[in-house]
Amino acid sequence: MTRRSIAFAAVLLAALAALAWWAWPDRVADNGAAAGRPATAESVARGAYLVRVGNCTACHTERGGVPFAGGRPIETPFGTVYSTNLTPHPEAGLGAWSREDFWQALHDGRSRDGRLLTPAFPYPNYTVVARADADAMYDYLRSLPAAGEPNRPHRLRWPYRTQAALALWRALYFERAPRLEQAPAAGRERGAYLVQGLGHCSACHGPRNALGAGSNLMDLSGGLIPMQNWYAPSLTSPAEAGVANWPLAEIERLLATGVSASGTVLGPMAEVVLHSTQHLARSDLRAMAMFLQSLPQAAAPAVQPAVPTPREMAERGSKLYERHCAACHGARGEGVPGAYPALAGNRAVTLPVTANLVQVVLHGGFAPATAGNPRPFGMPPFATLLGDRDVAAVLTHVRTSWGNRAAPVAEVDVVRQRGTTY
């Protein structure tokens, strides 16, 4: 190693150390919220509700494992992150954590020992969570049975696993929200608080750059969910998933049941409805609906001219649709109200990103079973029945028939997604 290289490395390390020092937060006085303060039954119940709002069980419960005991692998473009144990076990979980420690994790993305947490834990969203809500969540998690499942070390590639890299990421992309003691109680402000904070909607519905950072918590313009190959459509586009023109009751119904007259949730959003939004209080559903309805909408895209489909693909797609799809979705894509969605005029069918259509045909599509829709209709998977060329052909038929005007689906797009596991 040359002297110049050594000098450069020393300067770089000094810069990273200074950056880490700069990024270190000021500890805020606990104001009486120390771990020794007994939790009340009201606080525990409120915390249980808020933990559901945040859908914490989805990540912090391994499939078939103890609730909130962690261990679920979360694949990212930078390696695998394993969720942590949130039960009050003294070594493996939160048993030794104070309320201040828990607040620091949510508000600043730091563990009890000061280590920087990976942003796979959506602390950029949780930084807006009010202190009173964080304390209630802490009280609930401390009331759970202690589970001794040890935390698994992340398998992130270098340099993403280093604290220096996380400090640099935070300096570039993380902004702490001002300390908020109490959350808004109702109305659009309450909806904005839930969507931006515990709901962490921008974590899926916002675009991300090459380093996995979103632009801001209000950017809900759509994004491809890393490693899952599901596209979370834009909530600010009338051509995608914008609901500015929906009645409030229909938005509430979709969040509460997973189905409405205007749409059905599938894929990752079905899990959100199953574990989280169906359990929201009516007032919070209305608040979220009000906020989503009020989002500024992008201009509707110009109607595109019909894209000619090669004759062989068109014939193949038409025959496949008649054989496998028409019995449920209708000969002209009209669907069956309350059971099978219409494909004609369906904006989910004509999205510019075709990832969701390919996923549904390959792996099936099922709305969540909810109190308001306990026996949802679903679509079986066709991964073993249809080849990549067949999937591309039938989807192209759907996207270019009955007034739908969207680009064909390429066979290579199906090939790319066939190996996904979600």
C-alpha positions as CSV (number, residue, x, y, z in Angstrom):
1,M,0.0,0.0,0.0
2,T,1.5,3.3,-1.0
3,R,1.9,6.3,1.3
4,R,-0.6,8.2,-0.9
5,S,-3.1,5.3,-0.4
6,I,-2.5,5.2,3.3
7,A,-3.0,9.0,3.5
8,F,-6.2,8.8,1.5
9,A,-7.6,6.0,3.7
10,A,-6.8,8.0,6.8
11,V,-8.5,11.1,5.5
12,L,-11.5,9.0,4.4
13,L,-11.8,7.3,7.8
14,A,-11.5,10.7,9.6
15,A,-14.2,12.1,7.3
16,L,-16.5,9.2,8.1
17,A,-15.8,9.5,11.8
18,A,-16.7,13.2,11.6
19,L,-19.8,12.3,9.7
20,A,-20.9,9.7,12.3
21,W,-20.3,12.3,15.0
22,W,-22.4,14.8,13.1
23,A,-25.2,12.4,12.6
24,W,-25.3,11.4,16.3
25,P,-28.5,12.7,17.8
26,D,-28.9,14.7,20.9
27,R,-30.6,12.6,23.5
28,V,-33.9,14.2,24.6
29,A,-34.8,14.3,28.2
30,D,-37.3,11.5,29.0
31,N,-39.7,13.8,30.9
32,G,-40.8,11.0,33.2
33,A,-41.2,8.4,30.5
34,A,-38.5,6.0,32.0
35,A,-39.0,2.3,31.8
36,G,-39.9,2.1,35.5
37,R,-43.2,3.9,35.0
38,P,-46.0,1.3,35.2
39,A,-48.0,0.8,32.0
40,T,-51.8,1.2,32.3
41,A,-54.3,-1.1,30.7
42,E,-55.4,1.8,28.5
43,S,-51.9,2.4,27.3
44,V,-51.4,-1.3,26.5
45,A,-54.6,-1.5,24.6
46,R,-53.8,1.7,22.6
47,G,-50.3,0.4,21.9
48,A,-51.8,-2.9,20.6
49,Y,-53.9,-0.9,18.2
50,L,-51.0,1.3,17.0
51,V,-48.8,-1.7,16.5
52,R,-51.5,-3.1,14.2
53,V,-51.7,0.3,12.4
54,G,-48.0,0.0,11.7
55,N,-48.4,-3.7,10.6
56,C,-45.4,-4.6,12.8
57,T,-46.4,-8.3,12.8
58,A,-45.8,-8.6,9.1
59,C,-42.1,-8.1,9.3
60,H,-41.4,-9.1,13.0
61,T,-43.0,-12.5,12.8
62,E,-41.3,-15.3,10.9
63,R,-43.7,-17.5,8.9
64,G,-45.0,-20.1,11.4
65,G,-43.0,-18.5,14.2
66,V,-43.8,-16.9,17.5
67,P,-45.6,-13.5,17.1
68,F,-43.2,-10.6,17.3
69,A,-40.2,-12.8,17.9
70,G,-38.5,-11.7,14.7
71,G,-36.3,-13.7,12.4
72,R,-38.2,-13.1,9.2
73,P,-35.8,-12.6,6.3
74,I,-36.4,-9.4,4.3
75,E,-34.6,-9.4,1.0
76,T,-33.2,-6.1,-0.2
77,P,-30.9,-5.2,-3.2
78,F,-28.1,-5.0,-0.7
79,G,-28.5,-8.4,1.0
80,T,-30.8,-10.0,3.6
81,V,-32.0,-8.2,6.7
82,Y,-33.6,-10.2,9.5
83,S,-36.3,-8.7,11.7
84,T,-35.6,-8.4,15.4
85,N,-37.3,-9.8,18.4
86,L,-39.8,-7.3,19.9
87,T,-40.9,-9.4,22.8
88,P,-39.7,-8.4,26.3
89,H,-37.1,-11.1,26.6
90,P,-34.2,-9.7,28.7
91,E,-31.4,-10.7,26.2
92,A,-33.0,-11.4,22.9
93,G,-35.8,-8.8,22.9
94,L,-36.8,-5.5,24.4
95,G,-36.6,-6.6,28.1
96,A,-33.6,-4.2,28.8
97,W,-35.0,-1.3,26.7
98,S,-36.4,1.8,28.2
99,R,-39.1,3.9,26.7
100,E,-36.4,6.4,25.7
101,D,-34.5,3.6,23.9
102,F,-37.6,2.6,22.0
103,W,-38.4,6.2,21.1
104,Q,-34.8,6.6,19.8
105,A,-35.3,3.6,17.5
106,L,-38.5,4.9,16.0
107,H,-37.6,8.6,15.9
108,D,-33.9,8.4,15.1
109,G,-33.2,4.9,13.7
110,R,-30.8,3.9,16.5
111,S,-30.7,0.8,18.6
112,R,-30.3,0.8,22.4
113,D,-26.6,0.7,22.2
114,G,-26.4,3.6,19.7
115,R,-25.9,1.5,16.5
116,L,-27.4,2.8,13.4
117,L,-30.4,0.6,12.2
118,T,-30.8,-0.3,8.5
119,P,-33.5,1.7,6.7
120,A,-35.2,-1.7,5.9
121,F,-36.8,-0.8,9.2
122,P,-38.8,2.2,8.0
123,Y,-37.6,4.7,10.6
124,P,-37.6,7.5,8.0
125,N,-41.4,7.2,8.3
126,Y,-41.5,6.4,12.0
127,T,-39.6,9.5,12.8
128,V,-42.9,11.4,12.6
129,V,-44.6,9.1,15.2
130,A,-45.7,11.1,18.3
131,R,-43.9,10.4,21.6
132,A,-47.2,9.4,23.3
133,D,-47.9,6.8,20.6
134,A,-44.3,5.4,20.8
135,D,-44.7,5.0,24.6
136,A,-48.0,3.2,24.1
137,M,-46.5,0.8,21.5
138,Y,-43.6,0.2,24.0
139,D,-46.1,-0.6,26.8
140,Y,-47.9,-3.1,24.6
141,L,-44.8,-4.9,23.3
142,R,-43.6,-5.2,26.9
143,S,-46.8,-6.9,27.8
144,L,-46.3,-9.8,25.4
145,P,-44.9,-13.2,26.5
146,A,-41.1,-13.1,26.3
147,A,-39.7,-15.3,23.5
148,G,-36.1,-16.3,23.5
149,E,-35.5,-16.5,19.8
150,P,-32.1,-14.9,19.2
151,N,-31.7,-12.1,16.7
152,R,-30.1,-13.3,13.5
153,P,-27.2,-11.2,12.1
154,H,-28.0,-9.5,8.8
155,R,-26.4,-10.8,5.6
156,L,-25.6,-7.5,3.9
157,R,-22.8,-7.1,1.4
158,W,-19.9,-4.8,2.1
159,P,-19.9,-1.8,2.5
160,Y,-23.7,-1.7,3.2
161,R,-23.3,-3.6,6.4
162,T,-20.9,-1.0,7.9
163,Q,-21.9,1.7,10.3
164,A,-19.9,4.2,8.2
165,A,-22.0,3.5,5.2
166,L,-25.2,3.8,7.2
167,A,-24.0,7.1,8.6
168,L,-23.3,8.4,5.1
169,W,-26.7,7.2,3.9
170,R,-28.4,9.1,6.8
171,A,-26.4,12.2,6.1
172,L,-27.6,12.2,2.5
173,Y,-31.2,11.0,2.9
174,F,-32.6,11.0,6.4
175,E,-34.3,13.9,8.0
176,R,-35.6,13.7,11.6
177,A,-39.0,15.1,12.1
178,P,-39.6,17.7,14.8
179,R,-40.5,16.1,18.1
180,L,-44.3,15.6,18.3
181,E,-45.8,14.8,21.7
182,Q,-49.4,14.0,20.7
183,A,-50.8,12.8,17.3
184,P,-53.6,14.7,15.6
185,A,-56.9,13.4,16.8
186,A,-59.1,13.4,13.6
187,G,-59.6,14.6,10.1
188,R,-57.2,15.1,7.2
189,E,-54.3,15.9,9.5
190,R,-54.9,12.6,11.3
191,G,-54.9,10.8,7.9
192,A,-51.7,12.4,6.9
193,Y,-50.1,11.4,10.2
194,L,-51.1,7.7,9.7
195,V,-50.2,7.5,6.0
196,Q,-46.8,9.2,6.4
197,G,-45.9,7.7,9.8
198,L,-47.0,4.3,11.1
199,G,-48.7,3.4,7.9
200,H,-45.4,4.0,6.1
201,C,-47.2,4.1,2.8
202,S,-44.3,5.8,0.9
203,A,-42.1,2.8,1.7
204,C,-43.9,1.0,-1.1
205,H,-45.8,3.6,-3.0
206,G,-42.9,6.0,-3.4
207,P,-40.0,5.7,-5.9
208,R,-36.5,4.8,-4.6
209,N,-33.1,5.7,-5.9
210,A,-30.2,3.3,-6.4
211,L,-29.3,3.4,-2.7
212,G,-32.9,2.6,-1.6
213,A,-33.8,6.1,-0.5
214,G,-37.2,7.7,-1.2
215,S,-37.5,11.4,-2.0
216,N,-39.8,12.3,0.8
217,L,-42.8,10.9,2.9
218,M,-45.3,12.7,0.7
219,D,-44.1,11.2,-2.6
220,L,-46.7,8.6,-3.3
221,S,-46.1,8.6,-7.1
222,G,-45.6,4.8,-7.3
223,G,-42.7,2.4,-7.2
224,L,-41.5,-1.1,-7.9
225,I,-41.1,-2.9,-4.6
226,P,-37.5,-4.1,-4.5
227,M,-37.0,-7.9,-4.7
228,Q,-40.7,-8.6,-4.9
229,N,-41.5,-7.4,-8.4
230,W,-44.8,-6.0,-7.4
231,Y,-45.5,-2.4,-8.5
232,A,-47.2,-0.2,-5.9
233,P,-49.2,2.1,-8.2
234,S,-49.2,5.9,-7.9
235,L,-51.7,7.3,-5.4
236,T,-51.4,10.6,-7.2
237,S,-52.4,9.5,-10.7
238,P,-56.0,9.0,-11.8
239,A,-54.6,6.4,-14.3
240,E,-53.1,4.3,-11.6
241,A,-54.4,4.2,-8.0
242,G,-55.4,7.8,-7.3
243,V,-58.8,8.0,-5.5
244,A,-59.5,11.7,-5.7
245,N,-62.7,11.0,-7.6
246,W,-63.8,8.1,-5.4
247,P,-66.5,8.6,-2.7
248,L,-65.0,8.5,0.8
249,A,-67.1,5.4,1.6
250,E,-65.5,3.5,-1.3
251,I,-62.0,4.3,-0.1
252,E,-62.9,3.3,3.4
253,R,-64.4,0.0,2.1
254,L,-61.3,-0.9,0.2
255,L,-59.0,-0.3,3.2
256,A,-61.4,-2.2,5.5
257,T,-62.3,-5.2,3.4
258,G,-59.8,-5.3,0.5
259,V,-62.6,-4.9,-2.1
260,S,-64.8,-2.1,-3.4
261,A,-66.9,-1.4,-6.4
262,S,-63.8,0.2,-8.0
263,G,-61.0,-2.1,-7.1
264,T,-59.5,-5.1,-5.3
265,V,-56.2,-5.3,-3.4
266,L,-53.8,-8.1,-4.2
267,G,-50.2,-9.0,-3.5
268,P,-48.4,-7.1,-0.8
269,M,-51.3,-4.7,-0.3
270,A,-53.5,-7.7,0.6
271,E,-51.2,-8.4,3.5
272,V,-51.5,-4.8,4.6
273,V,-55.3,-5.0,4.7
274,L,-55.2,-8.4,6.3
275,H,-52.9,-7.5,9.2
276,S,-53.5,-3.7,9.5
277,T,-56.1,-1.6,7.9
278,Q,-59.1,-3.9,8.4
279,H,-58.5,-3.4,12.1
280,L,-58.5,0.4,12.0
281,A,-61.2,2.4,13.9
282,R,-63.8,3.9,11.6
283,S,-62.6,7.4,12.4
284,D,-59.1,6.5,11.3
285,L,-60.3,4.9,8.1
286,R,-62.2,8.0,7.4
287,A,-59.2,10.2,8.2
288,M,-56.9,8.2,5.8
289,A,-59.6,8.2,3.1
290,M,-59.8,12.0,3.4
291,F,-56.1,12.5,3.1
292,L,-55.8,10.1,0.2
293,Q,-58.7,11.7,-1.6
294,S,-57.1,15.2,-1.1
295,L,-53.7,14.3,-2.7
296,P,-52.9,16.5,-5.7
297,Q,-53.4,14.4,-8.9
298,A,-51.0,14.3,-11.8
299,A,-52.5,15.1,-15.2
300,A,-54.1,12.1,-16.8
301,P,-51.8,10.7,-19.6
302,A,-52.9,11.3,-23.2
303,V,-54.8,8.5,-24.8
304,Q,-52.3,6.4,-26.7
305,P,-53.0,5.0,-30.1
306,A,-53.7,1.3,-30.3
307,V,-50.5,-0.7,-30.5
308,P,-50.7,-3.3,-33.3
309,T,-50.1,-6.9,-32.0
310,P,-48.4,-9.5,-34.2
311,R,-51.1,-11.8,-35.7
312,E,-49.7,-15.0,-34.2
313,M,-49.6,-13.5,-30.7
314,A,-53.1,-12.0,-31.0
315,E,-54.5,-15.3,-32.1
316,R,-52.7,-17.2,-29.3
317,G,-53.8,-14.7,-26.7
318,S,-57.4,-14.8,-27.8
319,K,-57.6,-18.6,-27.7
320,L,-55.9,-18.7,-24.3
321,Y,-58.3,-16.1,-22.9
322,E,-61.3,-18.0,-24.1
323,R,-60.0,-21.3,-22.6
324,H,-58.7,-20.1,-19.2
325,C,-60.2,-16.7,-18.4
326,A,-63.6,-16.0,-20.1
327,A,-65.6,-18.3,-17.7
328,C,-64.9,-15.9,-14.8
329,H,-64.0,-12.5,-16.4
330,G,-66.5,-12.7,-19.2
331,A,-66.2,-13.1,-23.0
332,R,-65.7,-9.3,-23.3
333,G,-63.8,-8.7,-20.0
334,E,-67.0,-7.6,-18.3
335,G,-66.4,-9.6,-15.1
336,V,-68.9,-10.6,-12.5
337,P,-69.9,-7.9,-9.9
338,G,-68.9,-8.8,-6.4
339,A,-66.8,-11.8,-7.6
340,Y,-64.5,-11.4,-10.5
341,P,-63.2,-8.0,-11.6
342,A,-63.9,-6.6,-15.0
343,L,-60.9,-6.4,-17.2
344,A,-62.4,-3.9,-19.7
345,G,-61.6,-0.4,-18.6
346,N,-59.7,-1.6,-15.6
347,R,-56.8,0.7,-14.9
348,A,-54.9,-2.0,-13.1
349,V,-54.8,-3.8,-16.4
350,T,-53.5,-0.9,-18.4
351,L,-50.7,0.3,-16.0
352,P,-47.5,1.1,-17.8
353,V,-45.7,-1.3,-15.5
354,T,-46.9,-4.9,-16.2
355,A,-45.3,-6.5,-13.1
356,N,-48.5,-7.0,-11.2
357,L,-50.3,-8.6,-14.1
358,V,-47.5,-11.1,-14.6
359,Q,-47.4,-11.9,-10.9
360,V,-51.1,-12.5,-10.8
361,V,-51.2,-14.9,-13.8
362,L,-48.1,-16.8,-12.6
363,H,-48.7,-17.0,-8.9
364,G,-52.4,-16.3,-8.5
365,G,-54.3,-13.3,-7.1
366,F,-56.2,-13.4,-3.8
367,A,-57.9,-10.6,-1.9
368,P,-57.5,-10.9,1.9
369,A,-60.1,-12.6,4.0
370,T,-61.5,-9.8,6.2
371,A,-64.5,-9.4,8.5
372,G,-66.2,-7.5,5.7
373,N,-65.3,-10.0,3.0
374,P,-64.6,-13.3,4.8
375,R,-64.7,-15.5,1.7
376,P,-63.0,-13.6,-1.1
377,F,-62.9,-14.9,-4.6
378,G,-59.5,-15.5,-6.1
379,M,-57.5,-16.4,-9.2
380,P,-55.5,-19.7,-9.3
381,P,-51.9,-19.7,-10.4
382,F,-51.0,-20.6,-13.9
383,A,-47.2,-20.8,-13.6
384,T,-47.2,-24.6,-14.3
385,L,-49.8,-24.5,-17.0
386,L,-48.8,-21.6,-19.2
387,G,-45.3,-20.9,-20.6
388,D,-43.7,-17.5,-20.8
389,R,-44.9,-17.0,-24.4
390,D,-48.5,-17.9,-23.4
391,V,-48.5,-15.5,-20.4
392,A,-47.3,-12.7,-22.6
393,A,-49.9,-13.5,-25.3
394,V,-52.9,-13.7,-23.0
395,L,-51.9,-10.5,-21.1
396,T,-51.4,-8.7,-24.4
397,H,-54.9,-9.7,-25.4
398,V,-56.3,-8.4,-22.2
399,R,-54.4,-5.1,-22.5
400,T,-55.4,-4.5,-26.1
401,S,-59.1,-5.6,-26.2
402,W,-62.5,-4.2,-25.3
403,G,-61.3,-0.6,-25.5
404,N,-58.1,-1.1,-23.5
405,R,-55.2,0.6,-25.1
406,A,-51.9,-0.5,-23.5
407,A,-48.6,-1.7,-24.8
408,P,-48.1,-5.5,-25.3
409,V,-46.4,-7.6,-22.7
410,A,-43.0,-8.9,-23.9
411,E,-42.1,-12.5,-23.3
412,V,-38.8,-11.4,-21.7
413,D,-40.8,-9.5,-19.0
414,V,-42.4,-12.8,-18.0
415,V,-39.1,-14.6,-18.0
416,R,-37.7,-12.0,-15.6
417,Q,-40.5,-12.5,-13.1
418,R,-41.1,-16.2,-13.2
419,G,-38.3,-16.8,-10.6
420,T,-39.7,-14.4,-8.0
421,T,-40.9,-16.1,-4.8
422,Y,-43.5,-13.7,-3.3
